[in-house]
Amino acid sequence: MRSLNNLKNQSFPSISEQAWTEKAEQSLKGKSVESLQTTTYENIILKPLYTRQDECQVPEYPGGSDFRRGIYPLGYLTNDWKVAQRLSFQSVEDLQAKLKQAFIKGQTAISFHVSKSLLSGKQNLGKVLGDSYKRYPFSIDAKELQSTFLSELEGIVEQEDAGEKISGYIGSDPVAIFAKEGVISEAFLKDWGKNISKSAVKFPNLRTILIDTSAYHNGGASAAQELGIAIAEGIFYLEHLQDAGMDLDTIFTKIIFQFSIGSNFFMEIAKLRAARVLWSRVSSVYGANEDSSRMNISVETSTYTKTIHDPYVNLLRAGNEAFAAVVGGIQYLHVSPFDELTCVTSISDRIARNTQLLLKEEAHLQKVIDPAGGSWYVEHLTNELAEKAWGFFKHIDGHGGMLEVLKSKWLQQEIEAVSEKKIRDIQTRRKSIVGTNVYANLDEVVTYKNLPEKNSYFANDENSLINIEAIPNRRLAEPFEELRKKSANLEGKVGSKPTVGMICLGGLKQHKARLDFMKGFLAAGGLEAIISNSVITVEDARQFVLEHPASHYCLCGTNDQYEIMGHDILKILKTEYPERSFYLAGLPEKEKQDLWMDEGIKQFIHVKSNCYETLLSILSELEVGKVEETKA
């Protein structure tokens, strides 16, 4: 007992930041701690260490002040987030069965894709819903079908006078629709405003004004841009609907925000917290009462971060994103199935739903009130992000508001600038996508799904439309997936995977490091490395090329091996096979690079190379070679 008390009284000695810095710089071998700082796509500089000196003034408890810590004092203990898995279906009967089964398995909100087929028959929606709307809230983005959906819902509940029992949200975001469609319709916006006013009377507890930033997120926007756009849209709708005669506090109670959550865990937590800070600031300026200005948030895991290849890694991505969303304090959550991009199965649907149940029951996140609250790093990041987002909102406002920045292409250009940075980091592998640009599995068999053609809702609209540049729907993995498609097409034509020969200089110990690097580098584009035995002489290299003919070869070895035998081997092979392309693994010293190029090296492949552009060049040359071979 005495030893136990002594153990309880033990404490770690206090270490100063200066002492930590000195120790860290010893490990960095001459580099400064500042060299560990990173700059985000939001232009926020992240430090390697946050201390009490970075402490920010935050509300003492959730549900107070700027709501960064959540909109309810007891968090999920009293107001649990809703499991809102968005169901796909083939028929009305299929949706009816899936929805019933989902509730049994843990779904706590009515959520499904809205289609014209569902709303084409008067009894369809009622058949699907039954009396579930009396027990569960809605979580539906009805898009351009919102008015039809609400009209049919009104017909279902009017006989029982149950309009007040309808809760949750059935929303639509016209501005986001415009951004995705590439047109602006003033007539559609006017009709939408009328429907919002009408539904406010019929369904007093239902939110109908959706502010959806997913279109901008999937276009490549930064977190600061997403938040700035969300606030700009919110103010646009406040002004537009007030002009239409709606009461300010009523408008606030009808608004719900929808965000996509990406893979940057702490940034996404901060994004949700900063969103509430910003909306609280707007609410205060407009003079809304505290209850009506609480920001309700619906979240979906990001499509932008998901991959076709190695889809099981999407389980980890979606789990990480869902975790961040819940810690950030949300009200509705949809987790995308891991195989959403190819063919969703009942198993993947079940796993996606169970991800939320695991977070609730196994990770106990519903029992912890604001786990991120008070974190020096998260609080500091929240403040930084809120200020960056407010600055971006002011730029939007200064350019005339949401519709004007879309018309002028200013917003599209701002998002495109960030998107290009993200894509460049993926192409150069500064940012990794496991199973795609790193650790790609060449034995994986993928069936590529042909996406349906986009049918514009406004295509046959007789009203005047204003054409704008649409925000593209992107995914980070797409460039490398295109490379894999090219490779698969070549494999189909020649009966084997496209290859690059690896001329391995010296013993295994001397060439293994760069050989392993090259194998991973090539695999990202679906290219297979054909590996030589240890090459000690020029004759060894010549024999390998004779036995394994290819159009592209790469020398692998140490810098010393390159100098000892690399030059001689390259000169001979380039003389005998002038039509072949030769690469060098690694980056020689600057003064030696010209010599290698003069001797026939086409390109140096190293950790800073643009992997995508290099592989695209090789695959394109292989395609041309195949065409010429066919003609011959």
C-alpha positions in Angstrom: 0.0 0.0 0.0 2.8 2.3 0.9 4.5 1.7 -2.5 1.2 2.4 -4.3 0.9 5.7 -2.5 4.5 6.5 -3.4 3.7 5.7 -7.0 0.7 8.0 -7.0 2.9 10.9 -5.7 5.4 10.5 -8.5 5.4 13.1 -11.2 7.5 13.9 -14.3 9.9 16.8 -14.1 8.8 20.0 -15.8 10.7 20.5 -19.1 11.0 24.0 -20.6 10.3 24.6 -24.3 14.0 25.6 -24.7 15.1 22.3 -23.4 12.8 20.5 -25.7 14.1 22.5 -28.7 17.7 21.7 -27.9 16.9 18.0 -27.6 14.9 18.0 -30.8 17.6 19.8 -32.7 20.1 17.2 -31.6 17.9 14.6 -33.3 17.6 16.8 -36.4 21.4 16.7 -36.8 21.9 20.4 -37.4 18.5 21.4 -38.7 16.5 23.9 -36.7 13.1 23.1 -35.2 11.6 25.7 -37.5 12.5 23.4 -40.4 9.7 21.1 -39.2 7.1 23.8 -39.7 4.6 23.0 -42.5 2.3 25.3 -44.5 -1.2 24.1 -45.2 -3.4 24.8 -48.3 -5.1 27.4 -46.2 -1.7 29.2 -45.8 -1.6 28.4 -42.1 1.8 27.6 -40.7 1.8 24.6 -38.4 4.4 24.4 -35.7 5.9 21.1 -34.5 4.9 21.8 -30.9 2.1 23.7 -29.2 2.4 24.7 -25.6 0.4 26.6 -23.0 1.7 29.8 -24.5 -0.5 29.1 -27.5 -3.6 28.8 -25.3 -6.6 30.6 -26.6 -9.6 32.1 -24.8 -12.4 29.6 -25.3 -15.9 29.1 -23.8 -15.8 27.3 -20.5 -18.4 24.8 -21.6 -20.1 23.6 -24.8 -23.4 25.3 -25.9 -22.2 28.7 -24.9 -20.6 31.8 -26.4 -19.5 31.2 -30.0 -20.6 27.5 -30.0 -17.1 26.3 -31.1 -17.5 23.6 -28.5 -20.8 22.4 -29.8 -24.4 23.7 -29.7 -25.5 21.6 -26.7 -24.1 21.9 -23.2 -24.0 18.1 -22.7 -23.0 17.3 -26.3 -24.0 13.8 -27.5 -25.1 12.7 -24.1 -28.4 14.5 -24.6 -28.4 15.1 -28.4 -26.8 12.2 -30.1 -25.8 12.6 -33.7 -28.0 10.9 -36.2 -26.8 7.9 -38.3 -28.0 9.1 -41.7 -26.7 6.6 -44.2 -27.9 7.7 -47.6 -29.6 4.7 -49.2 -29.5 3.9 -52.9 -32.3 1.8 -54.5 -33.5 0.2 -57.7 -37.2 0.4 -57.1 -39.7 1.7 -54.6 -40.1 -1.8 -53.1 -36.3 -2.0 -52.8 -36.1 1.3 -50.9 -39.0 0.3 -48.7 -37.2 -2.9 -47.7 -33.8 -1.2 -47.3 -35.1 1.6 -45.1 -37.0 -0.8 -42.8 -33.9 -3.0 -42.5 -31.6 0.0 -41.9 -33.7 1.1 -38.9 -33.4 -2.4 -37.4 -29.6 -2.3 -37.9 -29.0 1.1 -36.3 -30.0 3.9 -38.7 -31.6 6.8 -36.8 -32.6 9.1 -39.7 -34.6 8.8 -42.9 -32.0 9.3 -45.6 -31.9 8.2 -49.3 -31.2 9.5 -52.8 -34.1 11.4 -54.2 -35.1 10.5 -57.8 -37.9 11.3 -60.2 -38.9 7.6 -60.2 -39.7 7.8 -56.5 -41.8 10.9 -56.9 -43.5 9.9 -60.2 -46.4 8.0 -58.4 -48.7 9.5 -55.8 -48.4 6.5 -53.5 -44.7 5.8 -53.9 -43.3 8.1 -51.1 -46.1 7.2 -48.7 -45.4 3.5 -49.3 -41.7 4.0 -48.6 -42.1 6.1 -45.5 -45.0 4.4 -43.8 -45.1 5.9 -40.3 -41.3 6.2 -40.0 -41.5 10.0 -40.2 -43.2 10.1 -36.8 -40.2 8.4 -35.2 -37.2 9.5 -37.2 -36.0 12.8 -38.5 -35.3 13.3 -42.2 -31.8 13.8 -43.6 -32.3 14.5 -47.3 -30.7 16.7 -49.9 -33.6 16.8 -52.4 -31.7 19.1 -54.8 -33.9 20.3 -57.7 -36.7 17.9 -56.6 -37.3 19.6 -53.2 -40.6 21.3 -54.1 -42.0 18.1 -55.5 -40.8 16.1 -52.5 -42.3 18.5 -50.0 -45.6 18.7 -51.9 -46.0 14.9 -51.8 -45.0 14.8 -48.2 -47.6 17.4 -47.4 -50.2 15.1 -49.1 -49.1 12.2 -46.9 -49.4 14.0 -43.5 -52.3 16.4 -44.1 -54.9 13.8 -43.4 -53.5 13.3 -39.9 -52.6 16.9 -39.4 -49.0 15.7 -38.6 -47.0 18.5 -40.1 -45.4 19.4 -36.8 -44.1 15.8 -36.4 -41.9 16.2 -39.4 -38.4 17.0 -38.3 -34.8 16.9 -39.5 -34.1 18.5 -42.9 -35.3 18.1 -46.5 -33.1 20.7 -48.1 -31.9 22.2 -51.3 -29.1 24.6 -52.1 -29.8 26.4 -55.4 -26.4 28.2 -55.5 -24.5 24.8 -55.1 -26.7 23.4 -57.9 -25.8 26.4 -60.1 -22.1 25.9 -59.4 -22.3 22.2 -60.4 -24.6 22.6 -63.4 -22.8 25.6 -64.8 -25.9 27.9 -65.1 -27.7 30.4 -63.0 -31.5 30.5 -63.1 -33.1 33.5 -61.5 -36.6 32.0 -62.0 -35.6 28.8 -60.2 -34.3 30.8 -57.3 -37.5 32.8 -57.1 -39.7 29.7 -57.1 -37.4 28.1 -54.5 -37.9 31.0 -52.2 -41.7 30.8 -52.5 -41.6 27.1 -51.6 -39.4 27.7 -48.6 -41.9 30.3 -47.3 -44.8 27.9 -47.9 -43.1 24.9 -46.2 -42.2 27.0 -43.2 -45.9 27.1 -42.3 -46.7 23.5 -43.2 -43.6 22.0 -41.5 -42.6 24.2 -38.6 -39.9 21.8 -37.3 -38.3 20.9 -40.6 -35.2 22.6 -42.0 -35.3 23.3 -45.7 -32.5 25.7 -46.5 -29.4 23.6 -47.2 -26.0 25.2 -47.5 -23.9 22.5 -49.1 -20.2 23.0 -49.6 -19.5 19.5 -51.0 -19.4 20.8 -54.6 -16.6 23.2 -53.7 -14.8 20.6 -51.6 -14.9 18.1 -54.5 -13.6 20.8 -56.8 -10.4 21.0 -54.6 -11.2 24.0 -52.4 -9.3 24.5 -49.1 -11.0 24.4 -45.7 -10.8 28.2 -45.5 -12.5 28.5 -48.9 -15.2 26.1 -48.0 -16.0 28.0 -44.8 -15.9 31.4 -46.6 -18.3 30.1 -49.2 -20.6 28.6 -46.6 -20.9 32.0 -44.8 -21.3 33.9 -48.1 -24.1 31.5 -49.1 -25.8 31.8 -45.7 -25.8 35.6 -45.9 -27.1 35.4 -49.5 -30.1 33.3 -48.4 -30.7 35.5 -45.4 -31.0 38.5 -47.6 -32.9 36.8 -50.4 -35.5 35.3 -48.2 -36.0 38.4 -46.1 -36.6 40.3 -49.4 -39.3 37.6 -50.1 -41.0 38.4 -46.8 -39.8 35.7 -44.4 -39.0 36.5 -40.8 -35.3 36.6 -39.9 -35.5 34.2 -37.0 -37.6 31.8 -39.0 -35.0 31.8 -41.8 -32.3 31.0 -39.2 -34.3 28.0 -37.9 -34.6 26.7 -41.5 -30.9 26.7 -42.3 -28.7 23.6 -42.1 -25.1 23.3 -43.3 -23.6 20.3 -45.1 -19.9 19.7 -45.3 -17.7 17.0 -46.8 -15.0 15.9 -44.4 -11.5 15.2 -45.9 -8.5 13.3 -44.7 -6.6 16.1 -42.8 -7.9 15.0 -39.3 -7.2 18.0 -37.2 -8.0 20.5 -39.9 -11.4 18.9 -40.5 -12.1 19.1 -36.7 -11.1 22.7 -36.7 -13.2 23.3 -39.8 -16.4 22.3 -38.1 -15.6 24.2 -34.9 -14.6 27.3 -37.0 -17.9 27.1 -38.9 -19.9 27.5 -35.7 -17.7 30.4 -34.7 -18.3 32.2 -38.0 -22.0 31.5 -38.0 -22.3 32.8 -34.5 -20.5 36.0 -35.6 -23.0 36.4 -38.5 -26.0 35.7 -36.2 -24.8 38.3 -33.8 -24.5 40.9 -36.5 -28.0 40.1 -37.8 -29.4 40.2 -34.2 -30.8 36.6 -34.3 -31.8 35.1 -31.0 -29.4 32.5 -29.5 -31.6 29.4 -30.0 -32.4 30.1 -33.7 -28.7 30.8 -34.5 -27.3 27.5 -33.3 -25.6 26.0 -36.4 -26.9 22.6 -37.3 -24.4 20.5 -39.4 -24.8 17.5 -41.6 -21.7 15.8 -42.8 -20.6 13.2 -45.3 -17.3 11.6 -45.7 -15.4 12.9 -48.7 -15.6 11.5 -52.2 -12.6 13.6 -53.1 -10.3 11.4 -51.1 -11.6 8.0 -52.2 -10.0 5.6 -54.7 -11.0 3.0 -57.2 -7.8 1.0 -56.6 -7.2 -0.9 -53.4 -10.7 0.1 -52.2 -10.4 -1.4 -48.8 -8.1 1.5 -47.9 -11.3 3.6 -48.3 -12.5 1.9 -45.1 -9.6 3.6 -43.2 -10.1 6.9 -44.9 -13.9 7.0 -44.2 -13.3 5.9 -40.6 -10.8 8.6 -40.1 -13.1 11.2 -41.6 -16.1 10.0 -39.6 -14.0 10.2 -36.4 -13.0 13.8 -37.2 -16.7 14.7 -38.0 -18.0 13.3 -34.7 -15.2 15.0 -32.6 -16.0 18.2 -34.5 -19.6 18.1 -33.2 -22.1 17.3 -35.9 -25.8 16.5 -36.0 -26.1 14.1 -39.0 -23.5 11.8 -40.6 -23.3 9.8 -43.8 -20.3 7.4 -44.2 -19.6 6.4 -47.8 -19.3 2.7 -48.5 -15.7 1.7 -49.4 -16.7 0.5 -52.9 -18.9 3.4 -53.7 -16.9 4.2 -56.9 -17.3 0.8 -58.4 -20.3 -1.2 -57.1 -21.9 -0.8 -53.7 -22.8 -4.1 -52.0 -24.9 -4.9 -49.0 -21.7 -5.7 -47.1 -20.1 -2.3 -47.8 -23.4 -0.6 -46.9 -23.4 -2.5 -43.6 -19.8 -1.7 -42.8 -20.4 2.0 -43.5 -23.3 2.1 -41.1 -21.5 0.1 -38.5 -18.5 2.5 -38.6 -20.8 5.0 -36.9 -22.0 2.4 -34.4 -18.4 1.5 -33.5 -17.7 5.2 -32.9 -20.7 5.4 -30.6 -20.5 2.1 -28.8 -16.9 1.0 -28.9 -15.0 4.3 -29.1 -17.6 5.8 -26.7 -17.6 9.1 -28.5 -21.3 9.7 -27.6 -20.2 9.7 -24.0 -17.4 12.3 -24.2 -18.4 16.0 -24.3 -16.2 17.9 -26.7 -13.0 15.8 -26.6 -11.1 18.4 -28.6 -11.9 21.2 -26.3 -9.0 22.9 -24.7 -6.4 21.3 -27.0 -3.8 24.1 -27.6 -3.2 22.9 -31.1 -6.9 22.4 -32.1 -8.0 25.7 -30.5 -5.2 27.6 -32.1 -6.0 26.0 -35.5 -9.7 26.8 -35.1 -8.9 30.5 -34.6 -6.4 30.6 -37.4 -8.9 28.9 -39.8 -11.8 31.1 -38.7 -9.8 34.2 -39.5 -8.6 32.9 -42.9 -12.2 31.9 -43.8 -13.6 35.3 -42.7 -11.0 36.9 -44.9 -12.1 34.8 -47.9 -15.7 35.6 -47.2 -14.9 39.3 -47.3 -13.3 38.8 -50.7 -16.5 37.2 -51.9 -18.5 40.0 -50.5 -16.2 42.6 -52.0 -16.7 41.0 -55.4 -20.5 41.3 -55.2 -21.5 38.1 -53.4 -21.9 34.5 -54.4 -23.7 34.8 -57.7 -21.4 37.5 -58.9 -18.2 35.6 -58.1 -19.6 32.6 -60.0 -20.5 34.7 -63.0 -17.1 36.4 -63.1 -15.2 33.1 -62.6 -13.4 34.6 -59.7 -14.4 31.8 -57.3 -13.7 29.1 -59.8 -10.2 30.5 -60.4 -9.5 30.7 -56.6 -10.5 27.1 -56.1 -8.6 26.0 -59.2 -5.4 27.5 -57.8 -5.7 25.4 -54.6 -6.7 22.3 -56.6 -3.6 22.6 -58.7 -1.4 22.6 -55.6 -3.1 19.5 -54.3 -2.9 17.6 -57.6 0.8 18.6 -57.9 1.6 17.2 -54.5 -0.1 13.9 -55.4 1.7 13.7 -58.8 5.1 14.3 -57.2 4.1 12.0 -54.3 4.7 14.7 -51.6 1.3 13.5 -50.5 0.6 9.8 -50.5 -2.5 7.9 -51.6 -1.9 4.3 -50.4 -2.7 1.8 -53.1 -2.6 4.4 -55.8 0.5 6.6 -56.0 2.3 4.5 -53.4 2.2 0.7 -52.6 0.1 0.0 -55.8 -0.9 -3.6 -56.3 -0.2 -4.7 -59.9 -2.1 -7.9 -59.4 -5.3 -6.1 -58.6 -8.1 -6.6 -61.1 -10.4 -3.6 -61.4 -13.6 -3.2 -63.3 -14.0 0.4 -64.3 -17.6 1.6 -64.0 -18.9 3.8 -66.8 -20.4 6.8 -65.2 -23.8 7.9 -66.5 -23.8 11.1 -68.6 -24.6 14.2 -66.7 -28.2 15.4 -67.5 -28.7 19.0 -66.7 -31.9 19.9 -64.9 -31.9 23.2 -66.7 -31.4 21.7 -70.2 -35.0 22.3 -71.3 -35.7 25.3 -69.2 -37.6 27.9 -71.2 -36.5 30.7 -68.8 -33.4 32.7 -69.5 -30.3 31.1 -68.1 -26.9 32.7 -67.3 -24.1 30.4 -68.3 -21.2 30.1 -65.9 -18.1 27.9 -65.6 -19.1 24.8 -63.6 -17.1 23.7 -60.6 -15.6 20.3 -61.7 -16.3 17.2 -59.6 -12.8 15.8 -58.9 -11.0 13.1 -56.9 -7.3 13.3 -56.0 -6.6 9.8 -57.3 -7.9 10.4 -60.8 -4.6 11.2 -62.5 -3.1 7.9 -61.4 -6.3 6.0 -62.1 -6.1 7.2 -65.7 -2.5 5.9 -65.9 -3.7 2.5 -64.7 -6.4 2.5 -67.3 -3.8 3.2 -70.0 -1.7 0.4 -68.7 -4.7 -2.0 -68.6 -5.5 -1.1 -72.2 -2.0 -1.8 -73.3 -2.0 -5.1 -71.4 -5.2 -6.0 -73.3 -3.5 -5.4 -76.6 -0.2 -7.2 -76.0 -1.4 -9.9 -73.5 1.0 -8.8 -70.8 1.7 -5.8 -68.5 3.8 -3.0 -70.0 7.3 -3.3 -68.6 10.5 -1.3 -67.9 13.7 -3.2 -67.7 15.8 -2.7 -64.5 19.6 -3.0 -65.1 20.8 -3.7 -61.6 24.5 -2.7 -61.1 26.6 -4.5 -58.6 25.4 -6.9 -55.8 22.0 -6.9 -54.2 23.1 -4.7 -51.4 24.3 -2.1 -53.8 21.2 -1.8 -56.0 18.3 -2.9 -53.8 17.3 0.5 -52.4 16.9 2.2 -55.7 15.4 -0.9 -57.3 12.7 -1.0 -54.6 12.1 2.7 -55.2 11.7 2.2 -58.9 9.4 -0.8 -58.6 7.0 1.3 -56.4 7.4 4.3 -58.7 6.5 2.3 -61.8 3.7 0.3 -60.1 1.8 3.6 -59.6 1.2 3.7 -63.4 0.6 -0.1 -63.8 4.1 -0.7 -65.1 5.9 -3.8 -64.2 9.7 -3.8 -63.5 11.6 -6.6 -65.2 14.7 -7.2 -63.0 18.1 -8.3 -64.2 20.5 -10.4 -62.2 23.5 -8.5 -60.7 25.2 -6.7 -63.6 28.9 -6.6 -63.1 30.1 -6.2 -66.7 29.0 -4.7 -69.9 28.3 -8.2 -71.3 25.9 -8.9 -68.4 23.9 -5.8 -69.3 23.9 -6.7 -73.0 22.7 -10.2 -72.3 19.8 -8.9 -70.2 18.6 -6.6 -72.9 18.8 -9.4 -75.5 16.8 -11.8 -73.3 14.3 -9.2 -72.1 13.6 -6.8 -75.0 11.8 -3.6 -73.9 11.6 -0.1 -75.1 12.6 1.5 -71.8 15.3 0.6 -69.3 16.5 2.1 -66.0 19.9 1.8 -64.4 19.8 1.1 -60.7 22.7 1.2 -58.3 24.7 3.3 -56.0 26.4 6.5 -57.1 29.8 4.7 -56.9 28.5 1.9 -59.2 27.3 4.5 -61.6 30.8 6.0 -61.9 32.6 2.6 -61.9 30.6 0.9 -64.6 27.4 2.9 -65.4 28.9 5.2 -68.0 30.5 2.3 -70.0 27.3 0.2 -69.9 25.2 3.2 -71.0 27.5 4.1 -73.9 27.5 0.5 -75.3 23.7 0.0 -75.0 22.8 3.3 -76.4 25.1 2.7 -79.4 23.7 -0.8 -80.0 20.1 0.2 -79.3 19.7 3.9 -80.1 15.9 3.6 -80.3 15.6 2.5 -76.7 15.1 5.0 -73.8 17.3 4.8 -70.8 16.7 6.3 -67.3 18.8 6.6 -64.2 17.5 6.0 -60.7 18.6 8.8 -58.5 19.8 12.3 -59.0 23.6 12.8 -59.7 25.5 15.8 -58.6 24.7 18.8 -60.7 28.0 19.0 -62.5 27.7 15.4 -63.6 24.1 15.6 -65.0 25.0 17.0 -68.4 27.5 14.2 -69.0 24.8 11.6 -68.3 22.4 13.3 -70.6 25.0 13.6 -73.4 25.6 9.8 -73.0 22.0 9.0 -73.5 20.1 9.2 -70.2 16.6 10.5 -71.0 15.6 11.4 -67.4 16.7 11.1 -63.8 14.1 9.4 -61.6 14.3 10.4 -57.9 12.1 11.2 -54.9 11.3 14.7 -56.2 10.4 13.6 -59.7 6.9 14.2 -61.0 5.8 10.6 -60.9 2.6 11.2 -62.9 4.3 13.1 -65.7 7.1 10.5 -66.0 4.8 7.5 -66.1 2.4 9.3 -68.6 5.3 9.9 -70.9 6.4 6.3 -70.8 2.9 4.9 -71.3 2.3 7.3 -74.2 5.5 6.2 -75.9 4.5 2.6 -75.4 1.1 3.3 -77.0 2.7 5.0 -80.0 5.1 2.1 -80.3 2.2 -0.4 -80.3 0.4 1.6 -83.0 3.5 1.7 -85.2 4.1 -2.0 -84.6 0.5 -2.8 -85.7 0.8 -0.7 -88.9 4.1 -2.5 -89.7 
